[in-house]
Amino acid sequence: MNLPPEGQLLRIFIGESDKYEGKPLYEWLVIKAKEHGLAGATAIRGLMGFGANSRIHTSKIMRLSLDLPIIVEIVDTQEKIKEFLALINNVVKEGLVTLEKADVHLYRSSSNRDK
């Protein structure tokens, strides 16, 4: 798969305990991104954060949270990202979704390297 130099970065900020169809929401998002042929998706667990409800979520032992922040990042073309946004619009019930320009400098796998 080729990715043009002008891509888009979709960031989805959710909680670790968020669920959809019985799965962790971050897992569902990454699997759906793969099923829809997007270039790549990564779920990242945050150490500390807060969102619209202003509750602090932290991994500190004294305040161990079972709902740490999760960021799902997805990069692809503007068209594919917009299609994916339409799919997840009613799925992400709480959180933040951002979209920004991404300058793609390199996108390849070991199977694409010169042999």
ZIJOSUL-V628014 format. One record per residue. N is the residue number from 1. RES is the residue in one small letter. PHI is phi in whole degrees, 0 to 359 (NA if undefined). Layout:
# ZIJOSUL-V628014
N;RES;PHI  N;RES;PHI
This chain:
# ZIJOSUL-V628014
1;m;NA  2;n;261  3;l;237  4;p;293  5;p;298  6;e;260  7;g;245  8;q;229  9;l;249  10;l;258  11;r;241  12;i;239  13;f;261  14;i;222  15;g;257  16;e;299  17;s;273  18;d;295  19;k;231  20;y;210  21;e;51  22;g;78  23;k;247  24;p;303  25;l;301  26;y;298  27;e;293  28;w;300  29;l;298  30;v;295  31;i;296  32;k;294  33;a;300  34;k;295  35;e;299  36;h;269  37;g;73  38;l;289  39;a;296  40;g;182  41;a;212  42;t;223  43;a;257  44;i;240  45;r;269  46;g;273  47;l;277  48;m;199  49;g;178  50;f;210  51;g;228  52;a;300  53;n;275  54;s;65  55;r;277  56;i;281  57;h;244  58;t;217  59;s;260  60;k;299  61;i;303  62;m;292  63;r;229  64;l;303  65;s;259  66;l;266  67;d;225  68;l;292  69;p;293  70;i;233  71;i;242  72;v;255  73;e;250  74;i;225  75;v;239  76;d;190  77;t;285  78;q;302  79;e;297  80;k;292  81;i;294  82;k;297  83;e;298  84;f;293  85;l;301  86;a;298  87;l;294  88;i;266  89;n;308  90;n;266  91;v;268  92;v;277  93;k;278  94;e;225  95;g;135  96;l;218  97;v;235  98;t;237  99;l;220  100;e;213  101;k;292  102;a;231  103;d;274  104;v;274  105;h;262  106;l;203  107;y;208  108;r;202  109;s;242  110;s;296  111;s;284  112;n;264  113;r;288  114;d;300  115;k;251
